[in-house]
Amino acid sequence: MAAEALSTWPGNGSRAPCPVDSAFAQRFLPAVYLTVIPLGLLGNGLGLWHLCTGPRDAARQSLSLLVGNLGLADLLYVSTLPFLVSYYLRGRVWLFGQAWCRLTRSLFHLNLYASIGFLTCISIHRYLGIVHPLRARGRCQGAAASVWLSVAVWAWVLAQIAPDLAFSKTNDAGTSCHDTTGHERLGVYLPYTFAVTVTGFVVPFLIIIGCYCHVVVVLCKNDSVELSLRRRSIGLVILVMVLFSICFLPYHVFRNLNLFFRWQPRGSCTQASKDVYVSYQVTRGLASLNSALNPLLYVITSKDWRSRVRSIRQSARWCLRPPIQQKTSCQETEERNISLCTGEASNEL
């Protein structure tokens, strides 16, 4: 199996290479990225279209702004994945320049911490709506509050990832594109990564756990909560916990461990360090899956998603038919849509 000296650790003024298995990442990451690209583009594209064309009431719009910003961050990140697929399939040969390498790697962290930030805001929004509905109504859940909150999240995320742009991502020849930085600046990069882990992941995770614990207690004790709201809230709790346990938590643990092993002096090139490196590559792929799973938020936070999915499916079927069948079935489709909308209105009432 191919091996590449990707990690070197200083010791007594020298640097000793530690060969690690890079062939696994060159197979695993492109497979994950090629899965995320269509799912992320289709899911987030349809989700943003649904938000732009859906109901405009204030309560709906405030949550839609937060979910829409999350979808925008996902689309920005997914647009960079074809370049990373090319990079790994070519055997870690980067052809797009140092500036684009930094931007591509930075957009991954932008998506990561923007996702965590907006998931935290969505969780707080749902917490206030269930635990403190009267206090939050008209103040914390308005559209204006969501706009200012979205601006604050983007500003905070940009402030967190801005220092990462100062670290070199390529080698001297410009043919490699590191996801962290080269070996010469690990002593500075490691404390920066640890600080971002605390502010961008640990603190929001603790806030979310506190909110959801209180939400679950209220839902269990209060039977007066609307059944549809109860189901959406439970679904949101499950989805966010899955995202954190699969996409975010393992990545932050193994990223810091991998950097720590790389920073260790010579003689620390052990099997454990190599296993950590491989595990880190796996968690990088899992972290990118959040762009494919986040569109489920459109389903969970929307009241009318079933009718919109049906209308999209019917429109797609109609477009795929031959022109002659489209003309003959046009009236039939309109009648079916009218009856469907009438049935859904009666169900909502």
N, C-alpha and C positions, 0 to 999 in steps of 0.2 A: 504494500500500500504506500502511496506517495506520501512523503513527509517534507515539510518545509520549515526552515528556521525562522519562525515568526516571532519568537519571544527571546529576548536576551536580558540578562539581569546583571547589574553592576556588582563588582566585587573587587576590593583592593585596587581601585583605579582601572580595572579592566572589565570587559563585558564578555560573558560566556554564552554562546548560543544554546538554546534549548529546542531541539527539533520536536515539532508537534505534528499531529495528523491534520493536514489541511484538505485532503481529498474528500473527507466526509462533508465539510462545509460546502465544497464546490459541487456536491451532488444534492445535499439536503436543502440549502437555502434557495437555489433557483426553483426547485420543485414547489417550495412553499410560496415563493413570490409569484410564480405562474398561477397558483391557485388564488392568491389574494387579489391579483390585478383584475380579473373579470368580476369576481364577487364584490370587490370594493367599488369598482366603477359603476356596476349595475345597481348595487344596493344603495349606495350613497346618492347616485344620480336620481334614481326613482324617489328616494326619500326626500331629497331637496325639492324635486318637482312636486311631490305631495304637499310639502309645507308651503310652497309658493302658491299653490292653487287651492289649498284647503280653506276651512273656515277662518274668519278673521276676528272672532271675538277675543276680548282682552286676555281672558284667562288662558285660552289656547295659544295666543300669540306669544305670551311671555315664555312659556316652556318651549315653544317652537324655535324661538331665537337661540336658546341654549343648544338644542338638539341640532339646529342648522349650522351653528358654528363648529360643532363637533364633526358634522359631515364635511364641512369645508376643509378642516384640517386633514381628514382622511383622504380627500381627493388630491390635496397637495402632495401628500406622501406617496400615494399610489402612482402618481404621475412620474415619480423618480425610479420606481422599481424596474422598468425595462432596462435602464442603464446598469443597475446592479446585477440583473440576470445576465446581461452581456459580460459584465466583469467576471463573474464566477464561472460562466461557461467557457470563457477564454483562458481559464487557469489563473485567475487573479491578475489579469493584465488590463489596466485602466487606459482608455483611449480618449477621454473627454476633458483632460486638463485639470489642473489643481483647483481652480476656482469652482468648477462644477462638482468636483469631488467633495469639497467642503460644504457646498450647498446641499448636495444629495444626502450626506451624512447628517447635516444639521436639520434637514426636514424630517428625518426619522425621529430625532429627539423633540422637534417641535410638535410632531404628531403625538408622540408618546405623552408628553407633559400637558399638551392641550387636551388630550383625551382624558387624562386623570383630572385636570382642572375642571373641565366642563361636566364630567361625571359627578364630581363633588358638588358642583352647583346644582345639577339636576337632582341629586340626592337631597340636598338641603331644601330645594324647592318642594319636593314631595313631602319631606319631613314637616315643613311649615304648613303645608296644605292639609295634613292629616292630624298632626299633634296640636298645632296652633292655628286653626283655620280662621278664626275671627280676628286675631291679632295680625295675621299676615295679609288678610284681604285688603286690597286697595293700596297697600304700601310696598310690601316686599315682593308681591307677585305681579306687579304691573309690568307693561312692556318697557316703560322707561327704565325701571330698575334692572330689567334683564339686559338692556342695551349697555348701561353703565357697568354691570357685572361682567358682560362679555368683553368690554374694552379692558377692564381691570385684569381679567384672566389672560388675555393676549399680551398685555404689557408685562405681567409677571412671568409668563412663559418665555417671552423674548429676552427679558433680563436674565433668566436662568441659563438660556442656551447661548447668549451672546459671547461669554468667555470661551466657549468651545470653538468659536471661529478663529480664535487667536492661536490655536494649536495646529501644527502641521498635520495633514492627513495623508500626504504622499511621501514617497522616498525621494532620494536625490534625482533619480531618473524620471520621476513622475509617472511611473508605470504601475504603482500600487496605490490603493485607496483604503487607508485604515479606517476602521469604525471608531477608534479611540484616538491614539496619537503614536508617534514613534517612541523609541526607548529612551531617547535622551531627555525627554521632558516628563517622564512618568512620575518623578518626585513631586511635581507640581500638579499634574493631572489627577493623581489619586485623591488628594484632599478635596479638589474641586468636585470630582465625581461623588465622593462621600457626602459633601454638603448638598449637592443637587438631589441625591437620593433621599436625604432627610426632608428637605423643603418641598421637593416635587412629588415624593411618593409616600413617605412615612406619615407626615402630618396629614395630608388629605385622606390617607387610608384610615387613620384613627378617627378623623371627623366622620367619615362615611360609616364606620362601624358603630360609632356612638349614635348617629342619626337612625340607622336601620334597627338597632336594638330597641330604641324607643318606639319606632314605627311598628315593629312587630308586637311589642307589648300592647300598644294602643289598639291595633287591629284585633288582637286576641280578646281584649277586654270589652271593646265597644262593638256591639252588634248593629248599631245604627249606621255604620259606614256603608255607603252604597256598594252593592255587590261588584259592579264593574270596576269601581275605584279600588276596591279591595284586591281584585284579581290583578289589575295593572300594577298596583303597588308591590304585591308579592312577586310578580314577574320581574319588576325592576330590581328588587332586592336580589333575586336569584341571578339575573344577568350581570349585575355589577360585581357580585361576589365571584362569579365565574371568570369575568374579565380580569379581576385582580389576582385571583388564585392561579390562573393559567398564563395570562399575558404579562402582567406587571411584576408580581412578586418574584417568580423565578428569575426573570431577567435581571432585576436589581441585585439579587443575591449573588448570582454567578458573575455578573459584570464586575462587581467590586472584588470578589474572590480572584477572578482572573487577573485583574490589575494588580492585586496584592502579590500574587505569585510571580508575576512578571517583574515586580519591583524588588523582590527578594534578592540577596546577594548570591554569588556563585555557589553552587553546591545544593541549591534549592530546586534544581531541575529533577523532580521526582515524578513517579507515575501519577501521584495525586494531582500535581499541577497540570499534567497532560489531560487527565480526566476532567478537570475543571474547565480546561479550554474547550474540549468537545461539548461539555454540558452548556457552556456559554453560547456556543454556536446554535445549539438546539433552542435555547431560550430566546435568542435573537429572532429566530423564525417564529416562535410562539408569540413574541411581542408584536410582530407585524400582523398577526392574525386579528388584532383588535380592530383593524380597518375593515375586515370582513364581517366581524361580529357586531360592531357598533350600529349598523343599519337596523338591527333588531329593536333598537330604541324607538325608531319611528313606529314600529308596530305596537310596542308596549305602551307608549305615551299617547297614542292616538285612539280616539273613540270610534272613528269611522273608517279605520284602515281596511276592514273586511270589504266594504262596498267599493273602496278605491281599487283594491286588488282585483275584485271581480270586473270592474269596468276596464282596467288595464288588460286583463286576460281576454275579455271579449273584443276589445279593440285590436289586440294582437292577432287573434284568430281571424277577425274580419280582414285585416290587412294581408294575411297570408293566403287568403282565398283568391282564386282566379277572378279577373275583372267581371266576367259574366255572372258568376255566383254572387259577387258583391252587389251587383245591381238588383238581382232577384231577391236577395236576402236582406236588402237595406230596410225595407218596411218591417220585416219580421224582427230584425235586431232592435229597431226603435221601440216596437211594442214590448219586447222582452225587457228592455232597459226601463221602460215606464213602469211595468209591473214589478220589476225588481226594486226600483226606488220606492214604490208605494208600499211594498212589503217591508222594506227596511224602516220606513217612517213609522209604520204601525208598530214594529218591534221596539223602536226607540221610545215611543209613547208608552 
